[in-house]
């Protein structure tokens, strides 16, 4: 399980960057401390799905939309709210 905020960056591929700070925050909230994200492959799947969301939608994206539209693996999170 990944717990420290810096660990989420391990989910990006070589040369990849976060589209925005909001994308990184969403990925952190989904992946960090989640007992269903136990491998780097799963972390990478979460990060890639979140990072594929257009910047115009990231502030209002729902978990269901991430699952259905952006290929997020179901890791057991039901609400993600950005403040």
C-alpha positions in Angstrom: 0.0 0.0 0.0 1.2 3.5 -0.8 0.9 6.1 1.9 3.2 9.1 1.3 2.0 11.8 -1.1 5.3 11.5 -3.1 4.5 7.9 -3.9 1.7 8.8 -6.3 4.4 10.2 -8.7 5.6 6.6 -9.1 2.4 5.9 -11.0 3.6 8.2 -13.9 5.6 6.8 -16.7 9.0 8.0 -17.6 8.8 11.6 -18.9 5.1 11.9 -17.9 3.9 14.8 -15.9 0.6 15.7 -14.1 -1.7 17.8 -16.2 -2.4 19.9 -13.2 -2.1 19.9 -9.4 -5.8 18.9 -9.2 -5.1 15.8 -11.2 -2.4 14.8 -8.7 -4.7 15.5 -5.7 -7.4 13.3 -7.2 -5.0 10.5 -7.8 -3.7 10.9 -4.2 -7.2 10.7 -2.8 -8.0 7.6 -4.8 -4.7 5.7 -4.4 -2.9 6.6 -1.2 -3.8 4.6 1.8 -6.2 2.5 -0.3 -5.8 -1.2 0.6 -6.9 -2.1 -3.0 -3.9 -0.3 -4.5 -1.1 -2.6 -3.5 1.0 -2.8 -6.7 2.8 -0.3 -8.8 0.9 -1.5 -11.8 -2.4 -0.7 -10.1 -1.0 2.7 -9.0 -0.1 3.3 -12.6 -3.6 2.4 -13.8 -5.1 4.9 -11.4 -2.7 7.7 -12.3 -3.1 7.2 -16.0 -6.8 7.2 -15.8 -6.9 10.3 -13.7 -4.3 12.1 -15.8 -6.3 11.4 -19.0 -9.3 13.5 -17.8 -9.4 16.9 -19.6 -8.4 19.7 -17.4 -11.9 21.3 -18.0 -13.6 18.3 -16.3 -11.2 17.3 -13.5 -12.8 19.6 -10.9 -16.2 18.0 -11.2 -15.4 14.4 -12.2 -17.1 11.7 -10.3 -15.8 8.2 -9.4 -18.4 6.7 -11.7 -17.3 8.8 -14.6 -13.6 7.9 -14.0 -14.6 4.2 -14.1 -16.9 4.4 -17.1 -15.3 7.0 -19.3 -11.6 7.0 -18.4 -10.8 3.4 -17.6 -10.1 3.8 -13.8 -9.9 0.4 -12.2 -12.5 -0.1 -9.5 -10.4 0.3 -6.3 -13.3 0.9 -4.0 -13.6 4.7 -3.7 -17.1 6.1 -4.0 -16.7 9.8 -3.6 -13.8 12.0 -4.5 -14.2 15.7 -3.7 -11.7 18.4 -4.4 -11.6 21.3 -1.9 
